[in-house]
Every structure is written in C-alpha cells, then in structure tokens.
Amino acid sequence: MTAREYSPSSMYAPSTPSGACISGEQFSIRRGGAEATIAALAGALRVYRREGVDLVESFDAESTPPFASGILLAPWPNRVAGAVWDLDGAPQQLDVTEAATGNAIHGLLRNTGYRALAHETHAVTLAAEIFPQHGYGYRLTHTARYELDADGHLSVTQRLAHHASLGGGPAPAALGAHPFLRVGDVPTDDLRLTTSATTFLPVDAAMIPVGVEDAAGDMDFRAGRTLGGFRTDTAFSGLELDDDGRYHHRLDAPDGRGVELWADATCPYVHIFVTDKFPGREAAIAIEPMTAPANTFNTGEGLTWLAPGEELVARWGITSWL
C-alpha cells in the first residue's frame, strides 16, 4: 500500500479528531500482530504492543508524556548546561526548561504538536518545525517515520533538516528519543539489561557530564545483569556495533521473553534512565538512543553542524521475542 497525503477525510486519518486530546491527534498503525499509537505532542510513542504484549510504557492521551515518555528529541537530547552555549564567542541564552537545575532539557519540540505528512495502515510520517527563538537562531524541520514491518517490529527514522539561519551559518544539531521499554506485566526490576557500553559519563549535581569513566561494577552491563533495584540517569558510550551495523540494548524477562532497542551507527550514545517514580509502575526504564550526549552544544562531543540544505538522519527501532 502506498503512502497518501494526510487529510482528515482520508481512510488513514486518526480516529481521534485534532484537538480532542491533551496530547493532540493520535496516529495509529497496525501490522504483523502489532499496533502502535503516536501522539502529536512531541511525536511521542504512546502505545506499542505486539502479540498483545505491551513493549513500551504507555500514558493516557489526556495527559502529557510523564518523564518525557516516548518523545522525540531535537535539536539536542538531554540537557544544555545552564541553558547557555557559545557561538563564536557570543553566549546564546536558551529558555530554561528544567527549573531545578537551570538547564534547557530535551530540545525545542517537547511542547510542539507534530503534523502528519503521510499516514498508511502500517506507517506514519510526522513533522514539526523549529523556528528561530531565544538562543537558537535557526529554522529546521524534524520529521519522524514510524513503521511496522511484516512481523510487527517497529522502526523509526528521524531527520533534522536545516533550512535557514538568522546569521546564514551552520546550525548545531543532535537527535535522540526517549522510549520507556517493558515486557508486558513483568516488573522492571526483574528484567535483565544487556548493553555493550564500555564507558559511561558521570554527572554533577545539575546532571551535566563531568568526564568519562570505564563501565565497571554496577555500571557494567556487557554480560547482562538483572536491574533489581538499580536506579540511574546516565549516558553510556564506547558501544560496539554488531555485524548488522547496529548497536543493541536488550531487556530479558525471566520467562524467556524480551525486548530490544537497536540504533544505527549515527547513535553511538545511549542514555539509561531507571526510575521508581513513573506513574503506576514500581520501576520503569528508558533506553534512549542519542547521536550526542548531554551538553553537546558546549562540549562539541558528538555534535553535528548542519549547513543550510543539509540534514542529520538517525534510525532506531524496537524488536521483541515473545
């Protein structure tokens, strides 16, 4: 089935009318025994289940995404220290969006509604605009294509395209996403986390990285380890690409089922956030693919500079065995 331009009267139109929900239109896709629902607000992956098993933490359409659950992150993931970065010696003051630390967090689209460019039975392509604003004088478009394959596995392609800037120069850019994963009703603390990271980025009191350390002890998940009360909000690096050219981060349940987030070579960082404050869950884990870590606008680590007409593309997805 080919893509169609989206219109409310299309047979592919979302079942929920525009503006009827706090989180905006709800774009549903189905294929291979799987279904997913993406909210217009922040392009958030609100529901994804396969063979009747929930694979991400969901939230009600009449709420905003708790703890940034499922949202897309552009033009930076995580935080910018003090909401300030330097451009050719001139401080660029972003809006403070994390009051407790004074940082700017999770990019510029967290409170933006995405529109549908195309909506098929098994895929939807969404887009949102970044306009010049406080501390970021660039015009960019962020698109995301959510697609289910024939077996019901989910893939996401994010594109950040630079159109123009107030100064005519390149734009600093990075991408990420914030999905919380689960395996049905299995408690998160019973899941076994495996990732190939050899290093992690410790942070200061404002959650800004202050260096790189070897992944050892509680921070080493290369051989897999049950979460069992482990809590963290940390970026990991030194990831190993598999033969398929992807990074893999997996959660295994005691009953043999499991779920995995993969990301392409554009995402050499993964942020692991395990919290006991997610509503309705004793614990929840976000596994966040990122092209750059926190504070990339200040450190330059992993940062891409896009000239007008260029784009940054990142691909990731969720697979499962049930």
Buried (B, 14 or more C-beta within 10 A) or exposed (E): EEBEEBEEEEEBBBEBEEEEBEBBBBBBBEBBBBBBBBBBBBBBBBBBBBEEBBBBBBBEBEBBBBBBBBBBBBBBBBBBBBBBBEBEEEEBEBEBBBEEBBBBBBBBBBEBBBBBBBBBEBBBBBBBBBEBEEBBBBBBBBBBBBBBBEEBBBBBBBBBBBBBBEEEBBBBBBBBBBBBBBBBEBBBBBBBBBBBBBBBBEBEEBBBBEEBEEBEEEBBBEEEEEBEEBEBEBBBBBBEBEEEEBBBBBBBBEEEBBBBBBBBEBBBBBBBBBBEEBEEBEBBBBBBBBBBBBBBBBBEBBBBEBEBEBBBBBBBBBBBEB
